[in-house]
Amino acid sequence: MFKQFLTQVTDSQVYLITSLGIFMLFFLLVALLLIFMKKEQIDYMSSLPLNDNENDND
């Protein structure tokens, strides 16, 4: 199946396939980063907009 697909690719479609590959690779890496992120870091980042007390230097 992939051999037929790759033999029918013209020069203009190479850019489309390359951009699709980069797009999929980027979101795969982001998904892996989120899966392996520590629970403490997720909790810290989720409460970040609500924690104004840490930055009060007045």
N, C-alpha and C positions, 0 to 999 in steps of 0.2 A: 504494500500500500504506500509506504513512504518513498520507495524507489520511483513509483509512477508519479507521485506528487513532485518529487525533486527534479525529475526529468522534464516535467511540463512547466517549470518555473522559468519565466522570462527575466530579462535584466531589470525591468521596472518593478517586478514583484519581489526582487531581492530586498529592496528597502522596506517593503511591507512586512516581510517575514522577519527581517532583522529587528524592526521596531516592535513587533509582537513578541519576539524572544526576549528583548530587553525589558519590556513591560511585564511579562510573566516572571522573569528572573527577579525583578525588583520587588514585586508583591510576594513572591515566594520567600525572599530574604526577610521582608518585614514580618510575614506570618511566622517564620521560624524565630525571629527575634522576640516576638510577643509570646510565643509558646514557651521559650526558655528563660523569660524574664522572671526575676525573683518576685515573690509575693510582696515583700516589704517595699520594693521599689514601685510596684503598681499601687500599693496603698498610699505611699508618699505622694506620688504624682496625681492620684485621684483627689487627694485632699489639699493639694497645693493652692488652688484658687481660694479656698476657704480659710487658710491659715495666714491671716494678716498679723497675728501676734508675733510671729518670728521676725518680721522685718520692721517692727516698731522701734526706732532709735530716737524718738522724740523726747 
